[in-house]
Amino acid sequence: MLQPTSTRSSLADALVGWPPPVLDPAGPFSERITTLSWALLLMAVLVMVVVGFALAGALFGNAPLKKRLGGRWLIWGAGFAFPVVVLSGLLVWGLTLTSSLSSRPTGDELRIQVTGEMWWWRVTYLDSEGRVIARDANEVHIPVGRPVLFELTSNDVIHSFWVPQLAGKLDMVPGRINRLILTADRPGSYGGQCAEYCGGPHALMGLVVVAHRPEDFEGEMERLHAPATAPVTPVALRGAEVFESSGCGACHTVGGTAANGLAGPDLTHVGGRRSLGAGILPNNQGTLAGWIADSQTIKPGNRMPPYSVLSGEELMAVSAYLDGLE
């Protein structure tokens, strides 16, 4: 698991144990879901074993046993009464256990709006009045121990927000805001995934949620709120020129520059992200160059065209510029 203060990663760390573990809770909300999941699994096994033994006895037992287990006992006992009692008990217990998962916000939560796109995540941090604090993409930063209210929606088709170690999944529906509250118990990086088939490279639509200690989280918000880091090296300065002349700013925003496109992810702090391509690659200059040159080979069907018109020198310059945007 990544340390929350790190901004660079290996491939294994960037993917955060892909696929995300579903039975390793790191917060109170996911812990309840995990408890319910294990209970349902064990009870299903119990029901299957009881019904199986009753059926085997009725079919292959001696005559007295067949008589006791056959007919009405098998139909109304093992086939009806036993499952009804078990399932009714599980229903009542499960609703009681998970009742807090749908509790109303108190107003003290950190507010983060996550918008599903084809096939990435638009992230916006809000204050208590709904004003924008900072923007990001494919990576969410939260403080440990503080409830976080996620306001989930979509700009195109139905997606589903799912970070199994922190909470259950919730659909992201165009024109509607669904709300999900979660809390992280410990610092770390937690993998997430779109859990609703949304076409194309749906399986490659991942994200990373990074839980920070409270003192580190404040610093992270200051970093995300700041404008883009100005390039200083000759290569990065050349990259900024190529970025502008190639029309990249028509789709992407870089805070503090003329680039203000909204079609693609915000790149103001792209160099500081742990992963690239919505959670599928480690983030470094090499992977940035590969993505710019031909992202379709890496993630077929995504909406960024290949930039084969760029020379090798231009490609390395643009990737150096983006790599420095931390």
LINRA-V946464 format. One record per backbone hydrogen bond with DSSP energy under -1.0 kcal/mol. CO is the residue of the C=O (numbers start at 1). NH is the residue of the N-H. Records with the same first field share a line. If there is no record, write none. Layout:
CO->NH / NH
This chain:
3->6
10->14
11->15
12->17
13->16
26->185
27->31
28->32
29->33
30->34
31->35
32->36
33->37
34->38
35->39
36->40
37->41
38->42
39->43
40->44
41->45
42->46
43->47
44->48
45->49
46->50
47->51
48->52
49->53
50->54
51->55
52->56
53->57
54->58
55->59
56->60
57->61
62->66
63->67
64->68
65->69
66->70
70->73
71->75
72->76
73->77 / 78
74->79
76->81
77->82
80->84
81->85
82->86
83->87
84->88
85->89
86->90
87->91
88->92
89->93
90->94
91->95
92->96
93->97
94->98
98->101
99->102
100->103
110->149
111->126
112->151
113->124
114->153
115->122
116->155
120->117
121->138
122->115
123->136
124->113
125->133
127->130
131->127
134->125
136->123
138->208
140->210
142->212
147->110
148->182
149->112
150->180
151->114
152->178
153->116
159->172
160->195
161->170
162->193
163->166 / 167
165->26
170->161
172->159
173->176
178->152
180->150
182->148
184->145
188->211
190->209
192->207
200->202
201->204
202->205
204->206
205->194
207->192
208->140
209->190
210->142
211->188
212->144
213->217
214->218
216->220
217->221
218->222
219->223
220->224
221->225
222->226
233->237
234->238
235->239
236->240
237->241
238->242
239->243
240->244
241->245
242->246
243->248
244->247
247->250
248->251 / 252
249->261
251->264
252->261
253->267
254->257
255->228
259->254
267->270
269->272
270->273
274->283
276->280 / 281
278->206
281->276
284->288
285->289
286->290
287->291
288->292
289->293
290->294
292->307
295->299
299->302
307->310
311->315
312->316
313->317
314->318
315->319
316->320
317->321
318->322
319->323
320->324
322->325
324->326
325->271
